[in-house]
Amino acid sequence: MRREEMLARAHARTEPWDIAIIGGGATGMGVAVDAAARGLSVVLVEAHDFGKGTSSRSTKLVHGGVRYLEQGNIPLVMSALKERGLLRQNAPHLVHDLAFVVPNYSWWEAPFYGIGLKLYDMLAGKYGFGASKLLSKEETLERLPGLEPDELRGGVVYYDGQFDDARLLIHLAMTAADHGAVLLNYCPATGLTRDVEGYVNGLTARDEESGHAITIQARIVVNATGVFTDNIRHMADPAAEPLMVTSQGIHLVFERSFLHGDTALMVPKTSDGRVLFVIPWHGHAVAGTTDTPVDEPTLEPRPYEEEIEFILDTASRFFVRPPTRADVLAVYVGLRPLVKGDGKTSALSRDHVIHVDTSGLLTITGGKWTTYRHMAEDCVDHAITLGKLPDSDCRTKNLRIHGYLEDSSSLGGLDVYGSDAQRILALAAAEPALAAQLHPALPYIAAEAVWAAREELARSVEDVLARRTRALFLNARAAIAMAEPVAKLLAAELGRDQSWIDTQIEQFTELAQQYRVV
Ligand SMILES: Cc1cc2nc3c(=O)[nH]c(=O)nc-3n(C[C@H](O)[C@H](O)[C@H](O)COP(=O)(O)OP(=O)(O)OC[C@H]3O[C@@H](n4cnc5c(N)ncnc54)[C@H](O)[C@@H]3O)c2cc1C
């Protein structure tokens, strides 16, 4: 993917696009893949970098949602379990099975969770990831050696999926681009255009790098801006009734030694009635999450002190070695795009919603990462009807996602790149300096930064360290130390000077401080 070429295609187009998408998270990128794979012409604009919003800040689970089962939302669980299976089938380099243990400290927990998780297995049907079963106390401790053994009675093991959210997003972008879509990061939509009858027929955007305005004509404009959904709806109709509420969830990242093995811990009921996961991810342990209502969405939400304390406190009850603030390598925060309801944000449905405003603006929101494909299918079906676009069936059920590789286990830290890993290794082989690790605490090598700039539309140090690699999310202090070498590599690739390097280091360091708990 080349930004200059994408921009040139956007400027040169004189015909209306079939679909213009605002928002480059899981939802918007899913729509781009679906529409482009059906042969429709597609352009997508993202205000910042792809995945800057919620889609890089999830718990990293591809799951049916055990919690939604408890809420009785069987259709949502079934649909998500099916999507979980399709995603593993289409992106085996990115989606892996993961064993979760629910530890039992009361007599009623084994039968209660045991039966619930058998139902979860049943609902998955042919898309199952493995059968759940009851564990003895010894078996539970074998899987989770760090677990508090006092009063432990046993556990239940079940299976779900795990992934790297920002990496999947970039591979979705590459899949959409492979099918002809034009994707522009750092291009916020600044307004909507209308035809003589007042229907939305395009948008205006600004290329943040050059400052130039871009006008995009489109038969259908899709609003996929997550927690910013109402901002775009208000561009079409300032009086539109708000659709969204927002809540934030934080995650704390620790050394892997807190978990020891490859099994995740699932706490089905915390003191505030939520679910808490501690999962192994990229050689670390990630604990989360919380659910705190937020008034005004921002792109860089901050954790509340109480949220940090809550996770530390809950984790401490389950681990022999209680994690402390000093053990936190990074904290990251995501905002949930929730569709309005009456009760608590944690009780609001995770179903997706498609909304057509009187202006013809098509909004898709809600849902979850796991269901992005199904959401996109639904959205493009609506777009075809609404915009009288050439009709064709959805092709994504069996569409391989960029990087598809059945077995990437021999690729070490480059496994998430799937089939692209060989090309990154070739870069490192051609120039030995690029084989160097960027920091001893993390596996990333210099060639990954070069690859990100050349092929994955990375434009800044933050793009490379937060989303093309996951350094910032894994170890904020190490990421700060990586800023200088990454800035130099990017400057060489993008033709930037020393003052750009200095500004990049300064901006990234300031941002990364927010990912530290001091
Ligand atoms: C804490 C937390 C944990 C989660 N864990 C999981 C999980 O484990 N599994 C799971 O399946 N789901 C999970 N989810 C849900 C999932 O992450 C979200 O449903 C999904 O990422 C939402 O994607 P989105 O594209 O709708 O929003 P976003 O990713 O936020 O994308 C919206 C994009 O729109 C852009 N934008 C805004 N305004 C404009 C504009 N004017 N012009 C252009 N672009 C604009 C933003 O910059 C942003 O990138 C979690 C959510 C949270 C908050």
The ligand as a MOL file (V3000), in Angstrom:
LIG
                    3D

  0  0  0     0  0            999 V3000
M  V30 BEGIN CTAB
M  V30 COUNTS 53 58 0 0 0
M  V30 BEGIN ATOM
M  V30 1 C -11.9640 -2.2190 26.6550 0
M  V30 2 C -12.5270 -2.9310 25.4700 0
M  V30 3 C -12.2650 -4.2840 25.2780 0
M  V30 4 C -12.7980 -4.9450 24.1760 0
M  V30 5 N -12.4750 -6.2530 23.9750 0
M  V30 6 C -12.9760 -6.9210 22.9270 0
M  V30 7 C -12.5950 -8.2620 22.6900 0
M  V30 8 O -11.7740 -8.8330 23.3980 0
M  V30 9 N -13.1620 -8.8880 21.6380 0
M  V30 10 C -14.0740 -8.2880 20.8200 0
M  V30 11 O -14.5720 -8.9370 19.9250 0
M  V30 12 N -14.4170 -6.9880 20.9870 0
M  V30 13 C -13.8770 -6.2890 22.0070 0
M  V30 14 N -14.1780 -4.9690 22.1980 0
M  V30 15 C -15.0520 -4.3000 21.2260 0
M  V30 16 C -14.3030 -3.8680 19.9630 0
M  V30 17 O -12.9850 -3.4780 20.2620 0
M  V30 18 C -15.0600 -2.7290 19.2980 0
M  V30 19 O -16.3960 -3.1290 19.1130 0
M  V30 20 C -14.4810 -2.3520 17.9390 0
M  V30 21 O -13.0900 -2.1800 17.9970 0
M  V30 22 C -15.1410 -1.0670 17.4510 0
M  V30 23 O -14.5910 -0.7440 16.1920 0
M  V30 24 P -15.0700 0.5210 15.4060 0
M  V30 25 O -14.4240 0.4700 14.0720 0
M  V30 26 O -16.5570 0.6190 15.4290 0
M  V30 27 O -14.5220 1.7640 16.2480 0
M  V30 28 P -13.0580 2.3790 16.2520 0
M  V30 29 O -12.0160 1.3500 16.2530 0
M  V30 30 O -13.0170 3.3780 17.3520 0
M  V30 31 O -12.9500 3.1220 14.8510 0
M  V30 32 C -13.5820 4.3440 14.5890 0
M  V30 33 C -12.5930 5.2060 13.8180 0
M  V30 34 O -13.2540 6.3520 13.3120 0
M  V30 35 C -12.2800 7.3790 13.2230 0
M  V30 36 N -12.9120 8.6800 13.0520 0
M  V30 37 C -13.5870 9.4110 13.9620 0
M  V30 38 N -13.9910 10.5880 13.4240 0
M  V30 39 C -13.5690 10.5770 12.1370 0
M  V30 40 C -13.6500 11.5180 11.0690 0
M  V30 41 N -14.2590 12.7170 11.1960 0
M  V30 42 N -13.0870 11.2040 9.8670 0
M  V30 43 C -12.4580 10.0050 9.6940 0
M  V30 44 N -12.3420 9.0930 10.6900 0
M  V30 45 C -12.8850 9.3770 11.8830 0
M  V30 46 C -11.4990 7.2200 14.5310 0
M  V30 47 O -10.2350 7.8470 14.4550 0
M  V30 48 C -11.4330 5.7130 14.6890 0
M  V30 49 O -10.2330 5.1730 14.2100 0
M  V30 50 C -13.6310 -4.2580 23.2630 0
M  V30 51 C -13.8810 -2.8980 23.4540 0
M  V30 52 C -13.3160 -2.2360 24.5310 0
M  V30 53 C -13.5610 -0.7860 24.7130 0
M  V30 END ATOM
M  V30 BEGIN BOND
M  V30 1 1 1 2
M  V30 2 1 2 3
M  V30 3 2 2 52
M  V30 4 2 3 4
M  V30 5 1 4 5
M  V30 6 1 4 50
M  V30 7 2 5 6
M  V30 8 1 6 7
M  V30 9 1 6 13
M  V30 10 2 7 8
M  V30 11 1 7 9
M  V30 12 1 9 10
M  V30 13 2 10 11
M  V30 14 1 10 12
M  V30 15 2 12 13
M  V30 16 1 13 14
M  V30 17 1 14 15
M  V30 18 1 14 50
M  V30 19 1 15 16
M  V30 20 1 16 17
M  V30 21 1 16 18
M  V30 22 1 18 19
M  V30 23 1 18 20
M  V30 24 1 20 21
M  V30 25 1 20 22
M  V30 26 1 22 23
M  V30 27 1 23 24
M  V30 28 2 24 25
M  V30 29 1 24 26
M  V30 30 1 24 27
M  V30 31 1 27 28
M  V30 32 2 28 29
M  V30 33 1 28 30
M  V30 34 1 28 31
M  V30 35 1 31 32
M  V30 36 1 32 33
M  V30 37 1 33 34
M  V30 38 1 33 48
M  V30 39 1 34 35
M  V30 40 1 35 36
M  V30 41 1 35 46
M  V30 42 1 36 37
M  V30 43 1 36 45
M  V30 44 2 37 38
M  V30 45 1 38 39
M  V30 46 1 39 40
M  V30 47 2 39 45
M  V30 48 1 40 41
M  V30 49 2 40 42
M  V30 50 1 42 43
M  V30 51 2 43 44
M  V30 52 1 44 45
M  V30 53 1 46 47
M  V30 54 1 46 48
M  V30 55 1 48 49
M  V30 56 2 50 51
M  V30 57 1 51 52
M  V30 58 1 52 53
M  V30 END BOND
M  V30 END CTAB
M  END
